């Protein structure tokens, strides 16, 4: 076969053969080093569908599966003229701890149509295989470790009540709310504040969360961004330096992770109980608008978040995660349906406490072997670390709702 028809790669990886093999045969594993979306039927002739947030996608089917030794599959990607083939072999170098991974992508044409595509495919495999090594050996997804961030917890404007929006006197109905500013990052150093609303970055309009992420990801850590915000009705321009994310060490075992989560859960419940102290049912049930959540409905959302988290953990461990074209959100009909079962604040907090307890137990019952999948375990720990921040954002929403209810009542 002519060199023009084939791309060849070699990568030495210090990881068990079963985890290397899994990286090419599990949907979750594929997401963790190669693509952003994956669905796979792991059997001879089974399908493979892969997608990237940048707009590229590819599909194919398995041609040959030799557990822990070899994988091959057909491949056709966006705008590619015809089908090609990917073959992977896993060969031992040092016992059962170091392996040579060889990947051959064959059948590429040598016509002008293939010239640019070949370069993109080559770049994708080079970066992908280095990330495969990093995820298996170090538990670090290079795409996340090296991505630029400005240091905020963002939220869509929909989290604000109409009353809160009126108080802020926002002159726009688009943008992303800064729910919290992280210490030590560029946003804090540039003077960004909680409740600022980001409307543009480097002249590109920020409609909502998804556009914020895609715009920032197009830059590199260390780049300085011109960020337009509204602070109330006043427009400001900030110059914010991007940085890589600081990732704190996480507990080394599910048991230790569960204990840490249990302590955080106790503080979360204490905070919620404090917010609802002295609040009557009418105030807790007050909805600022037809499609806006009451304080009780916010509590239901927090319960749903824990239930969805339980399902995601099960998906992650099973290696087949659900994905969404666009996150559907927590719809009001679902929230109100749940509210019929837990009609008052006491019942809702009790259920939320139970849901948090179930999350802790879910982690505690995980097999210690799950830590072998280093990047999966890191994703799990990072997801759980976000819970207190998510609750804190909604506690402010609850406070706004209660204040709006009392203002309405007084008037």
C-alpha beads as a LAMMPS data file, in Angstrom:
LAMMPS data file: protein, C-alpha beads

411 atoms
410 bonds

1 atom types
1 bond types

-500.0 500.0 xlo xhi
-500.0 500.0 ylo yhi
-500.0 500.0 zlo zhi

Masses

1 110.0

Atoms # bond

1 1 1 0.000 0.000 0.000
2 1 1 1.399 3.435 -0.978
3 1 1 2.459 5.783 1.827
4 1 1 -0.131 8.278 0.594
5 1 1 -2.876 5.812 1.490
6 1 1 -1.854 5.205 5.100
7 1 1 -1.109 7.043 8.343
8 1 1 0.944 5.161 10.954
9 1 1 1.412 5.890 14.663
10 1 1 3.164 4.291 17.632
11 1 1 2.674 5.148 21.294
12 1 1 4.180 3.452 24.350
13 1 1 1.633 3.415 27.178
14 1 1 2.249 2.332 30.769
15 1 1 -1.190 0.909 31.510
16 1 1 -2.867 -2.534 31.563
17 1 1 -3.867 -4.012 28.205
18 1 1 -7.549 -4.287 29.183
19 1 1 -7.762 -0.529 29.768
20 1 1 -6.061 0.223 26.444
21 1 1 -8.463 -2.143 24.681
22 1 1 -11.399 -0.544 26.516
23 1 1 -10.307 2.871 25.220
24 1 1 -11.309 1.749 21.700
25 1 1 -14.417 -0.265 22.620
26 1 1 -16.277 1.767 25.296
27 1 1 -18.353 4.861 24.557
28 1 1 -17.377 6.543 27.840
29 1 1 -13.701 5.721 27.297
30 1 1 -13.783 7.138 23.750
31 1 1 -15.162 10.410 25.127
32 1 1 -12.400 10.561 27.694
33 1 1 -9.498 10.764 25.223
34 1 1 -10.711 11.210 21.643
35 1 1 -14.117 12.813 21.071
36 1 1 -16.913 14.688 22.869
37 1 1 -19.845 12.403 22.062
38 1 1 -19.832 8.650 21.426
39 1 1 -22.251 5.775 21.111
40 1 1 -20.913 2.284 20.507
41 1 1 -22.212 -1.261 20.084
42 1 1 -19.197 -3.301 21.168
43 1 1 -19.447 -6.474 19.057
44 1 1 -18.335 -7.682 15.638
45 1 1 -20.193 -5.551 13.094
46 1 1 -21.410 -3.206 15.830
47 1 1 -21.686 0.505 15.142
48 1 1 -19.473 3.401 16.183
49 1 1 -20.707 7.003 16.119
50 1 1 -18.334 9.766 17.286
51 1 1 -18.842 13.524 17.459
52 1 1 -16.737 16.559 18.298
53 1 1 -18.017 19.918 19.584
54 1 1 -16.047 21.681 16.863
55 1 1 -18.419 20.199 14.259
56 1 1 -16.597 17.099 13.019
57 1 1 -18.196 13.654 13.209
58 1 1 -17.382 10.126 12.078
59 1 1 -19.058 6.742 11.984
60 1 1 -18.215 3.146 11.217
61 1 1 -18.522 -0.411 12.437
62 1 1 -16.224 -2.925 14.106
63 1 1 -14.443 -5.287 11.732
64 1 1 -12.403 -7.330 14.204
65 1 1 -12.219 -7.498 17.998
66 1 1 -9.501 -9.476 19.767
67 1 1 -9.828 -8.636 23.472
68 1 1 -6.780 -6.834 24.891
69 1 1 -4.800 -7.384 21.667
70 1 1 -6.365 -5.816 18.570
71 1 1 -9.267 -3.713 17.303
72 1 1 -10.189 -2.666 13.778
73 1 1 -13.114 -0.664 12.453
74 1 1 -14.305 1.091 9.321
75 1 1 -14.369 4.893 9.306
76 1 1 -15.934 7.737 7.367
77 1 1 -15.865 11.307 8.621
78 1 1 -17.507 14.573 7.675
79 1 1 -16.731 15.572 4.062
80 1 1 -14.464 12.551 3.523
81 1 1 -14.841 11.112 -0.015
82 1 1 -15.017 7.428 0.916
83 1 1 -14.680 4.815 3.654
84 1 1 -11.303 4.115 5.269
85 1 1 -10.142 1.687 7.955
86 1 1 -8.519 2.003 11.395
87 1 1 -6.522 -0.903 12.860
88 1 1 -5.069 -0.924 16.380
89 1 1 -2.684 -3.487 17.884
90 1 1 -1.637 -3.745 21.539
91 1 1 1.712 -5.490 22.077
92 1 1 3.476 -6.126 25.409
93 1 1 6.848 -4.469 26.020
94 1 1 7.382 -5.020 29.738
95 1 1 5.236 -7.725 31.321
96 1 1 1.651 -6.623 31.875
97 1 1 2.369 -2.957 32.622
98 1 1 3.874 -1.414 29.467
99 1 1 2.469 -1.822 25.947
100 1 1 3.161 -0.594 22.451
101 1 1 0.025 0.732 20.775
102 1 1 0.221 0.878 16.977
103 1 1 -2.531 2.541 14.969
104 1 1 -2.780 2.404 11.175
105 1 1 -5.384 4.486 9.335
106 1 1 -5.530 3.045 5.827
107 1 1 -7.375 3.650 2.576
108 1 1 -6.949 7.417 2.446
109 1 1 -6.807 8.703 -1.107
110 1 1 -4.067 10.773 -2.704
111 1 1 -6.366 13.094 -4.650
112 1 1 -6.702 16.823 -4.033
113 1 1 -9.910 16.109 -2.088
114 1 1 -7.864 14.245 0.515
115 1 1 -4.967 16.693 0.889
116 1 1 -6.464 18.939 3.589
117 1 1 -8.462 16.110 5.153
118 1 1 -5.318 14.017 5.598
119 1 1 -3.699 16.821 7.589
120 1 1 -6.722 17.132 9.893
121 1 1 -6.944 13.358 10.418
122 1 1 -3.215 13.199 11.179
123 1 1 -3.463 16.049 13.688
124 1 1 -6.450 14.370 15.338
125 1 1 -4.667 11.033 15.841
126 1 1 -1.431 12.637 17.083
127 1 1 -3.270 14.677 19.716
128 1 1 -5.661 11.839 20.490
129 1 1 -2.996 9.212 21.115
130 1 1 -1.016 11.546 23.366
131 1 1 -4.220 12.182 25.293
132 1 1 -4.829 8.426 25.464
133 1 1 -1.436 8.040 27.138
134 1 1 -2.166 10.931 29.521
135 1 1 -5.613 9.701 30.540
136 1 1 -4.485 6.122 31.163
137 1 1 -1.173 6.901 32.873
138 1 1 -1.951 10.122 34.754
139 1 1 -5.739 10.403 34.787
140 1 1 -5.509 13.783 33.033
141 1 1 -7.521 14.748 29.969
142 1 1 -5.184 17.157 28.165
143 1 1 -8.155 18.868 26.529
144 1 1 -9.422 19.912 29.972
145 1 1 -6.117 20.403 31.770
146 1 1 -4.826 22.704 29.027
147 1 1 -8.031 24.562 28.200
148 1 1 -8.243 28.288 29.028
149 1 1 -10.596 29.530 31.739
150 1 1 -11.315 32.962 33.190
151 1 1 -12.394 31.729 36.639
152 1 1 -16.153 32.028 37.081
153 1 1 -19.201 29.877 37.756
154 1 1 -21.586 30.915 34.952
155 1 1 -25.355 30.476 34.767
156 1 1 -27.978 31.222 32.143
157 1 1 -30.046 34.329 32.830
158 1 1 -33.092 32.109 33.252
159 1 1 -31.996 31.449 36.829
160 1 1 -32.977 35.050 37.682
161 1 1 -36.519 35.966 38.656
162 1 1 -38.229 38.828 36.821
163 1 1 -38.039 40.821 40.046
164 1 1 -34.281 40.224 40.278
165 1 1 -33.818 41.275 36.641
166 1 1 -35.787 44.462 37.278
167 1 1 -33.640 45.276 40.302
168 1 1 -30.491 44.760 38.221
169 1 1 -31.953 47.050 35.503
170 1 1 -30.410 44.949 32.764
171 1 1 -30.860 46.563 29.321
172 1 1 -30.403 43.210 27.517
173 1 1 -32.233 39.873 27.511
174 1 1 -29.209 37.760 26.539
175 1 1 -25.842 36.951 28.057
176 1 1 -24.439 34.801 30.850
177 1 1 -24.765 35.543 34.550
178 1 1 -21.654 35.385 36.740
179 1 1 -22.970 33.350 39.677
180 1 1 -19.603 33.300 41.451
181 1 1 -16.052 34.518 40.912
182 1 1 -13.224 32.130 41.726
183 1 1 -10.300 33.545 43.719
184 1 1 -6.915 33.700 42.047
185 1 1 -8.080 33.647 38.416
186 1 1 -8.172 36.321 35.748
187 1 1 -11.798 37.337 36.280
188 1 1 -11.216 38.263 39.931
189 1 1 -7.981 40.102 39.116
190 1 1 -9.766 42.112 36.406
191 1 1 -12.499 43.178 38.853
192 1 1 -15.377 40.963 37.715
193 1 1 -18.124 40.597 40.324
194 1 1 -20.981 38.249 41.172
195 1 1 -24.140 39.159 39.195
196 1 1 -22.196 40.728 36.333
197 1 1 -23.645 39.653 32.975
198 1 1 -21.214 38.763 30.175
199 1 1 -22.557 39.834 26.778
200 1 1 -19.507 39.651 24.488
201 1 1 -15.941 38.313 24.330
202 1 1 -13.506 39.709 21.762
203 1 1 -16.457 41.253 19.945
204 1 1 -18.359 37.947 19.712
205 1 1 -21.854 38.038 21.225
206 1 1 -22.421 35.684 24.153
207 1 1 -26.002 34.427 23.948
208 1 1 -25.914 31.739 26.658
209 1 1 -23.683 29.180 28.392
210 1 1 -22.948 27.114 25.295
211 1 1 -21.670 30.087 23.290
212 1 1 -19.565 31.295 26.255
213 1 1 -17.725 27.971 26.402
214 1 1 -17.151 27.676 22.649
215 1 1 -15.774 31.219 22.406
216 1 1 -13.320 30.831 25.302
217 1 1 -12.143 27.422 24.066
218 1 1 -10.999 29.024 20.798
219 1 1 -8.181 30.756 22.701
220 1 1 -5.100 29.492 24.560
221 1 1 -4.160 29.751 28.260
222 1 1 -2.336 33.042 28.766
223 1 1 -4.350 34.925 26.136
224 1 1 -5.937 38.154 27.321
225 1 1 -9.610 38.571 26.394
226 1 1 -11.637 41.730 26.015
227 1 1 -14.872 40.944 27.879
228 1 1 -17.962 43.167 27.726
229 1 1 -20.281 43.002 30.728
230 1 1 -23.278 44.743 32.207
231 1 1 -23.147 45.547 35.901
232 1 1 -26.747 46.497 36.365
233 1 1 -27.482 49.015 33.614
234 1 1 -23.840 50.113 33.294
235 1 1 -21.751 48.603 30.526
236 1 1 -18.105 47.868 31.320
237 1 1 -15.163 46.414 29.424
238 1 1 -12.708 44.175 31.288
239 1 1 -9.410 42.742 30.085
240 1 1 -9.152 39.237 31.526
241 1 1 -6.132 36.927 31.376
242 1 1 -6.982 33.284 30.776
243 1 1 -5.333 30.528 32.816
244 1 1 -5.397 26.761 33.056
245 1 1 -7.661 25.314 35.725
246 1 1 -6.198 24.593 39.145
247 1 1 -7.298 21.084 40.069
248 1 1 -7.101 20.228 43.752
249 1 1 -6.093 16.676 44.696
250 1 1 -9.090 14.427 45.334
251 1 1 -9.448 11.425 47.660
252 1 1 -7.698 8.315 46.415
253 1 1 -10.521 5.826 47.054
254 1 1 -14.324 5.790 46.761
255 1 1 -14.573 5.315 50.531
256 1 1 -12.531 8.466 51.216
257 1 1 -14.440 10.369 48.531
258 1 1 -17.757 9.337 50.156
259 1 1 -16.605 10.594 53.586
260 1 1 -15.611 13.953 52.126
261 1 1 -18.937 14.213 50.298
262 1 1 -20.857 13.336 53.485
263 1 1 -19.271 16.268 55.332
264 1 1 -20.150 18.653 52.484
265 1 1 -23.724 17.329 52.388
266 1 1 -24.261 18.136 56.066
267 1 1 -23.207 21.754 55.462
268 1 1 -25.512 21.996 52.431
269 1 1 -28.546 20.914 54.473
270 1 1 -27.637 23.345 57.271
271 1 1 -27.498 26.213 54.759
272 1 1 -30.882 25.337 53.267
273 1 1 -32.561 24.973 56.650
274 1 1 -31.192 28.378 57.644
275 1 1 -32.583 30.027 54.498
276 1 1 -36.085 28.637 55.089
277 1 1 -36.193 29.510 58.782
278 1 1 -39.285 31.658 59.431
279 1 1 -40.584 31.287 55.858
280 1 1 -44.279 30.433 55.575
281 1 1 -45.823 28.202 52.915
282 1 1 -47.219 31.116 50.898
283 1 1 -43.768 32.685 50.648
284 1 1 -42.131 29.374 49.736
285 1 1 -44.815 28.758 47.077
286 1 1 -44.611 32.200 45.489
287 1 1 -43.656 32.121 41.808
288 1 1 -42.227 35.379 40.378
289 1 1 -43.619 34.624 36.921
290 1 1 -45.619 32.081 34.857
291 1 1 -42.572 29.988 33.931
292 1 1 -40.397 30.786 36.940
293 1 1 -39.656 28.579 39.925
294 1 1 -40.896 29.191 43.435
295 1 1 -38.551 28.541 46.356
296 1 1 -40.141 25.088 46.784
297 1 1 -39.694 24.358 43.085
298 1 1 -36.003 25.254 43.376
299 1 1 -35.768 22.605 46.108
300 1 1 -37.351 20.085 43.731
301 1 1 -34.743 20.993 41.130
302 1 1 -31.982 20.216 43.642
303 1 1 -33.613 16.829 44.324
304 1 1 -33.783 16.120 40.583
305 1 1 -30.144 17.078 40.231
306 1 1 -29.151 14.405 42.756
307 1 1 -31.356 11.786 41.094
308 1 1 -29.843 12.587 37.697
309 1 1 -26.384 12.395 39.277
310 1 1 -27.136 8.845 40.482
311 1 1 -28.070 7.849 36.928
312 1 1 -24.954 9.467 35.478
313 1 1 -22.671 7.661 37.942
314 1 1 -24.289 4.372 36.912
315 1 1 -23.767 5.283 33.234
316 1 1 -20.144 6.234 33.836
317 1 1 -19.314 2.996 35.622
318 1 1 -21.171 1.013 32.918
319 1 1 -19.276 2.782 30.131
320 1 1 -22.331 4.044 28.184
321 1 1 -23.249 7.627 29.056
322 1 1 -26.328 9.352 27.729
323 1 1 -25.770 12.525 25.745
324 1 1 -27.880 15.487 24.655
325 1 1 -27.927 17.575 21.503
326 1 1 -28.625 20.420 23.905
327 1 1 -29.199 20.146 27.650
328 1 1 -33.012 20.096 28.056
329 1 1 -33.011 21.681 31.507
330 1 1 -35.317 20.814 34.354
331 1 1 -38.756 21.435 32.894
332 1 1 -41.446 23.007 35.012
333 1 1 -43.986 20.202 34.397
334 1 1 -41.546 17.667 35.874
335 1 1 -40.837 19.881 38.867
336 1 1 -44.536 20.410 39.591
337 1 1 -45.240 16.695 39.244
338 1 1 -42.627 15.936 41.913
339 1 1 -44.003 18.726 44.087
340 1 1 -47.323 16.868 44.391
341 1 1 -45.489 14.144 46.349
342 1 1 -43.565 16.540 48.609
343 1 1 -46.011 19.416 49.183
344 1 1 -44.181 21.405 51.885
345 1 1 -40.694 22.656 52.640
346 1 1 -40.063 20.168 55.437
347 1 1 -40.882 17.213 53.173
348 1 1 -38.722 18.626 50.384
349 1 1 -35.673 19.180 52.584
350 1 1 -36.132 15.686 54.035
351 1 1 -36.171 14.216 50.509
352 1 1 -33.158 16.289 49.476
353 1 1 -31.296 15.065 52.564
354 1 1 -32.220 11.488 51.615
355 1 1 -31.022 12.069 48.034
356 1 1 -27.683 13.421 49.255
357 1 1 -27.354 10.406 51.558
358 1 1 -28.009 8.127 48.583
359 1 1 -25.291 9.925 46.594
360 1 1 -22.823 9.302 49.426
361 1 1 -23.837 5.614 49.561
362 1 1 -23.548 5.302 45.777
363 1 1 -19.919 6.399 45.980
364 1 1 -19.168 4.301 49.076
365 1 1 -20.443 1.128 47.380
366 1 1 -18.301 1.614 44.263
367 1 1 -15.671 -1.049 43.792
368 1 1 -12.164 0.239 44.589
369 1 1 -11.205 -1.071 41.136
370 1 1 -13.011 1.901 39.571
371 1 1 -9.911 3.946 40.414
372 1 1 -8.002 1.898 37.784
373 1 1 -9.866 3.965 35.228
374 1 1 -8.014 7.055 36.347
375 1 1 -9.687 9.670 34.193
376 1 1 -13.190 8.262 34.881
377 1 1 -12.534 8.494 38.603
378 1 1 -11.180 12.032 38.193
379 1 1 -14.331 13.056 36.272
380 1 1 -16.458 11.589 39.049
381 1 1 -14.574 13.448 41.785
382 1 1 -14.743 16.743 39.877
383 1 1 -18.477 16.396 39.229
384 1 1 -19.147 15.799 42.930
385 1 1 -17.019 18.800 43.905
386 1 1 -19.382 21.067 41.909
387 1 1 -22.462 20.223 44.042
388 1 1 -21.878 22.826 46.815
389 1 1 -21.406 25.606 44.228
390 1 1 -24.557 24.552 42.386
391 1 1 -26.579 24.590 45.615
392 1 1 -25.118 27.952 46.657
393 1 1 -26.227 29.507 43.362
394 1 1 -29.772 28.264 43.926
395 1 1 -29.794 29.391 47.560
396 1 1 -29.423 32.942 46.243
397 1 1 -32.336 32.260 43.874
398 1 1 -34.423 31.044 46.852
399 1 1 -33.564 34.216 48.800
400 1 1 -34.584 36.381 45.820
401 1 1 -37.895 34.520 45.521
402 1 1 -38.709 34.878 49.209
403 1 1 -37.851 38.575 49.129
404 1 1 -40.041 39.025 46.034
405 1 1 -42.912 37.230 47.796
406 1 1 -42.620 39.512 50.837
407 1 1 -42.400 42.634 48.691
408 1 1 -45.500 41.600 46.759
409 1 1 -47.356 40.858 49.978
410 1 1 -46.391 44.216 51.496
411 1 1 -47.576 46.061 48.413

Bonds

1 1 1 2
2 1 2 3
3 1 3 4
4 1 4 5
5 1 5 6
6 1 6 7
7 1 7 8
8 1 8 9
9 1 9 10
10 1 10 11
11 1 11 12
12 1 12 13
13 1 13 14
14 1 14 15
15 1 15 16
16 1 16 17
17 1 17 18
18 1 18 19
19 1 19 20
20 1 20 21
21 1 21 22
22 1 22 23
23 1 23 24
24 1 24 25
25 1 25 26
26 1 26 27
27 1 27 28
28 1 28 29
29 1 29 30
30 1 30 31
31 1 31 32
32 1 32 33
33 1 33 34
34 1 34 35
35 1 35 36
36 1 36 37
37 1 37 38
38 1 38 39
39 1 39 40
40 1 40 41
41 1 41 42
42 1 42 43
43 1 43 44
44 1 44 45
45 1 45 46
46 1 46 47
47 1 47 48
48 1 48 49
49 1 49 50
50 1 50 51
51 1 51 52
52 1 52 53
53 1 53 54
54 1 54 55
55 1 55 56
56 1 56 57
57 1 57 58
58 1 58 59
59 1 59 60
60 1 60 61
61 1 61 62
62 1 62 63
63 1 63 64
64 1 64 65
65 1 65 66
66 1 66 67
67 1 67 68
68 1 68 69
69 1 69 70
70 1 70 71
71 1 71 72
72 1 72 73
73 1 73 74
74 1 74 75
75 1 75 76
76 1 76 77
77 1 77 78
78 1 78 79
79 1 79 80
80 1 80 81
81 1 81 82
82 1 82 83
83 1 83 84
84 1 84 85
85 1 85 86
86 1 86 87
87 1 87 88
88 1 88 89
89 1 89 90
90 1 90 91
91 1 91 92
92 1 92 93
93 1 93 94
94 1 94 95
95 1 95 96
96 1 96 97
97 1 97 98
98 1 98 99
99 1 99 100
100 1 100 101
101 1 101 102
102 1 102 103
103 1 103 104
104 1 104 105
105 1 105 106
106 1 106 107
107 1 107 108
108 1 108 109
109 1 109 110
110 1 110 111
111 1 111 112
112 1 112 113
113 1 113 114
114 1 114 115
115 1 115 116
116 1 116 117
117 1 117 118
118 1 118 119
119 1 119 120
120 1 120 121
121 1 121 122
122 1 122 123
123 1 123 124
124 1 124 125
125 1 125 126
126 1 126 127
127 1 127 128
128 1 128 129
129 1 129 130
130 1 130 131
131 1 131 132
132 1 132 133
133 1 133 134
134 1 134 135
135 1 135 136
136 1 136 137
137 1 137 138
138 1 138 139
139 1 139 140
140 1 140 141
141 1 141 142
142 1 142 143
143 1 143 144
144 1 144 145
145 1 145 146
146 1 146 147
147 1 147 148
148 1 148 149
149 1 149 150
150 1 150 151
151 1 151 152
152 1 152 153
153 1 153 154
154 1 154 155
155 1 155 156
156 1 156 157
157 1 157 158
158 1 158 159
159 1 159 160
160 1 160 161
161 1 161 162
162 1 162 163
163 1 163 164
164 1 164 165
165 1 165 166
166 1 166 167
167 1 167 168
168 1 168 169
169 1 169 170
170 1 170 171
171 1 171 172
172 1 172 173
173 1 173 174
174 1 174 175
175 1 175 176
176 1 176 177
177 1 177 178
178 1 178 179
179 1 179 180
180 1 180 181
181 1 181 182
182 1 182 183
183 1 183 184
184 1 184 185
185 1 185 186
186 1 186 187
187 1 187 188
188 1 188 189
189 1 189 190
190 1 190 191
191 1 191 192
192 1 192 193
193 1 193 194
194 1 194 195
195 1 195 196
196 1 196 197
197 1 197 198
198 1 198 199
199 1 199 200
200 1 200 201
201 1 201 202
202 1 202 203
203 1 203 204
204 1 204 205
205 1 205 206
206 1 206 207
207 1 207 208
208 1 208 209
209 1 209 210
210 1 210 211
211 1 211 212
212 1 212 213
213 1 213 214
214 1 214 215
215 1 215 216
216 1 216 217
217 1 217 218
218 1 218 219
219 1 219 220
220 1 220 221
221 1 221 222
222 1 222 223
223 1 223 224
224 1 224 225
225 1 225 226
226 1 226 227
227 1 227 228
228 1 228 229
229 1 229 230
230 1 230 231
231 1 231 232
232 1 232 233
233 1 233 234
234 1 234 235
235 1 235 236
236 1 236 237
237 1 237 238
238 1 238 239
239 1 239 240
240 1 240 241
241 1 241 242
242 1 242 243
243 1 243 244
244 1 244 245
245 1 245 246
246 1 246 247
247 1 247 248
248 1 248 249
249 1 249 250
250 1 250 251
251 1 251 252
252 1 252 253
253 1 253 254
254 1 254 255
255 1 255 256
256 1 256 257
257 1 257 258
258 1 258 259
259 1 259 260
260 1 260 261
261 1 261 262
262 1 262 263
263 1 263 264
264 1 264 265
265 1 265 266
266 1 266 267
267 1 267 268
268 1 268 269
269 1 269 270
270 1 270 271
271 1 271 272
272 1 272 273
273 1 273 274
274 1 274 275
275 1 275 276
276 1 276 277
277 1 277 278
278 1 278 279
279 1 279 280
280 1 280 281
281 1 281 282
282 1 282 283
283 1 283 284
284 1 284 285
285 1 285 286
286 1 286 287
287 1 287 288
288 1 288 289
289 1 289 290
290 1 290 291
291 1 291 292
292 1 292 293
293 1 293 294
294 1 294 295
295 1 295 296
296 1 296 297
297 1 297 298
298 1 298 299
299 1 299 300
300 1 300 301
301 1 301 302
302 1 302 303
303 1 303 304
304 1 304 305
305 1 305 306
306 1 306 307
307 1 307 308
308 1 308 309
309 1 309 310
310 1 310 311
311 1 311 312
312 1 312 313
313 1 313 314
314 1 314 315
315 1 315 316
316 1 316 317
317 1 317 318
318 1 318 319
319 1 319 320
320 1 320 321
321 1 321 322
322 1 322 323
323 1 323 324
324 1 324 325
325 1 325 326
326 1 326 327
327 1 327 328
328 1 328 329
329 1 329 330
330 1 330 331
331 1 331 332
332 1 332 333
333 1 333 334
334 1 334 335
335 1 335 336
336 1 336 337
337 1 337 338
338 1 338 339
339 1 339 340
340 1 340 341
341 1 341 342
342 1 342 343
343 1 343 344
344 1 344 345
345 1 345 346
346 1 346 347
347 1 347 348
348 1 348 349
349 1 349 350
350 1 350 351
351 1 351 352
352 1 352 353
353 1 353 354
354 1 354 355
355 1 355 356
356 1 356 357
357 1 357 358
358 1 358 359
359 1 359 360
360 1 360 361
361 1 361 362
362 1 362 363
363 1 363 364
364 1 364 365
365 1 365 366
366 1 366 367
367 1 367 368
368 1 368 369
369 1 369 370
370 1 370 371
371 1 371 372
372 1 372 373
373 1 373 374
374 1 374 375
375 1 375 376
376 1 376 377
377 1 377 378
378 1 378 379
379 1 379 380
380 1 380 381
381 1 381 382
382 1 382 383
383 1 383 384
384 1 384 385
385 1 385 386
386 1 386 387
387 1 387 388
388 1 388 389
389 1 389 390
390 1 390 391
391 1 391 392
392 1 392 393
393 1 393 394
394 1 394 395
395 1 395 396
396 1 396 397
397 1 397 398
398 1 398 399
399 1 399 400
400 1 400 401
401 1 401 402
402 1 402 403
403 1 403 404
404 1 404 405
405 1 405 406
406 1 406 407
407 1 407 408
408 1 408 409
409 1 409 410
410 1 410 411
